[in-house]
Amino acid sequence: MADTTKLNDKNTEVNFYTGMFDFSDDGKRSSLFGVQHQNEDLNRNTFLGNLSPITGALITSDNASYFYTGIQAHYKIGSLNLTPSFTPGYYHEGDGKDLGHALEFKSEVQLSLELPKESQLGFSYNHISNASLGDKNPGANSYMFNFLKKF
């Protein structure tokens, strides 16, 4: 007997975002662009909500870059989605802000609105910090506008 269970055809979500890196530092703020991937086949419902792994990268206009992987939670409130995440990653300052260490941690919260055709439009805020692993830990606060699409 054949298995007739059909997997969700649209199991990949890609988040394209742009915004302002370290908007609270007049001397080092710069625009940013990033992309993030989430595979919905890896989602798990837990006592903390729906959790899934994410992977992404961002680059600033000052050639600073951050490559990360971590976890996000997803909470649905009607047509709104609240998505907090935590992602450790590798930071390279380029000509941008020296955050004090190559290993940095990004804490983020995103609020998005569901749109037709498996897409969302959102706004997010994050803080990147090295948790005092380096000699200095200035951190960076950023905001982004997000477009999410399932494929």
C-alpha positions in Angstrom: 0.0 0.0 0.0 1.5 3.3 -1.1 1.8 6.2 1.4 -0.6 8.9 0.2 0.6 11.5 2.7 1.5 14.7 0.9 4.2 16.9 2.3 3.7 20.7 2.2 5.0 21.8 -1.2 6.0 25.2 0.2 8.3 24.1 3.0 11.0 26.8 2.6 10.5 30.4 3.8 13.0 33.1 2.7 13.1 36.5 4.5 14.6 39.4 2.5 15.3 42.4 4.7 16.8 45.9 4.6 17.2 48.5 7.2 19.6 50.5 9.4 22.6 48.8 11.2 23.4 50.3 14.6 20.9 53.2 14.2 21.7 54.4 17.7 25.4 55.1 16.9 25.6 58.3 14.8 29.2 57.6 13.9 28.8 54.0 12.7 25.2 53.6 11.5 24.9 52.2 8.0 22.3 50.6 5.8 22.1 46.9 5.6 20.7 44.1 3.4 20.1 40.5 4.5 18.5 37.2 3.7 17.4 34.4 6.0 16.2 30.9 5.3 13.9 28.7 7.3 12.9 25.1 6.4 9.4 24.4 7.8 9.9 20.7 7.6 12.2 21.2 10.6 9.6 23.0 12.8 8.7 21.5 16.1 5.8 22.3 18.4 7.1 22.6 22.0 6.0 24.0 25.3 7.7 27.2 24.2 5.7 27.4 21.0 6.6 26.5 17.4 10.4 26.4 17.1 12.5 26.1 14.0 16.2 26.5 12.9 17.2 29.6 10.8 20.3 30.5 8.9 21.1 33.9 7.3 23.6 36.6 6.5 23.6 40.4 6.4 26.0 42.9 4.9 26.2 46.7 5.6 27.1 49.5 3.3 30.4 49.7 5.3 31.1 46.1 4.3 30.6 44.7 7.8 29.0 41.2 7.6 27.3 38.8 9.9 26.7 35.1 9.1 24.5 33.3 11.6 22.5 30.2 12.5 20.1 29.7 15.4 16.5 29.3 16.4 13.3 31.2 16.2 9.9 30.8 17.8 6.7 31.6 16.0 3.4 32.9 17.6 0.4 33.6 15.5 -2.1 36.3 16.6 -4.8 36.4 14.0 -3.1 37.6 10.8 -0.1 38.9 12.8 3.0 36.9 13.5 5.3 37.5 16.4 8.7 35.9 15.8 11.5 36.2 18.4 14.9 34.6 17.5 18.4 34.0 18.9 21.3 33.4 16.5 25.0 33.1 17.3 27.2 34.0 14.4 30.5 35.2 12.8 30.9 39.0 12.5 33.5 40.7 10.3 33.7 44.5 10.8 35.0 45.4 7.3 35.0 49.2 7.3 32.1 49.3 9.8 31.8 49.1 13.6 34.2 47.1 15.7 32.0 45.0 17.9 34.9 43.5 19.9 34.9 39.8 18.9 34.3 37.6 15.8 31.6 35.6 17.8 28.5 37.7 18.2 25.0 36.9 19.4 21.9 38.4 17.7 18.6 38.7 19.7 15.7 39.7 17.5 12.0 40.2 17.5 9.9 40.5 14.3 6.2 41.5 13.8 4.8 40.6 10.5 1.4 40.7 8.7 0.3 37.8 6.5 -0.4 38.7 2.9 -1.9 36.7 0.0 0.2 34.2 -1.9 2.1 32.7 1.0 4.0 36.0 1.9 4.3 38.4 4.8 5.4 42.0 5.3 7.1 42.8 8.6 9.3 45.0 10.8 12.0 43.7 13.1 14.5 45.0 15.7 17.7 43.3 16.8 20.6 43.7 19.1 24.0 42.1 18.4 26.5 41.7 21.2 29.5 39.5 22.1 28.3 38.9 25.7 31.6 40.4 27.0 33.7 37.7 25.2 36.0 40.5 23.8 37.9 43.3 25.4 35.0 45.6 24.5 31.4 45.0 23.9 29.7 48.1 22.3 26.9 46.1 20.7 24.7 47.2 17.8 21.0 48.0 17.6 19.3 47.6 14.2 15.9 47.8 12.6 14.7 46.2 9.4 11.8 46.0 7.0 11.1 42.4 6.0 9.5 40.6 3.1 8.9 36.9 3.7 7.9 34.4 1.0 7.3 30.7 1.1 8.6 28.6 -1.8 
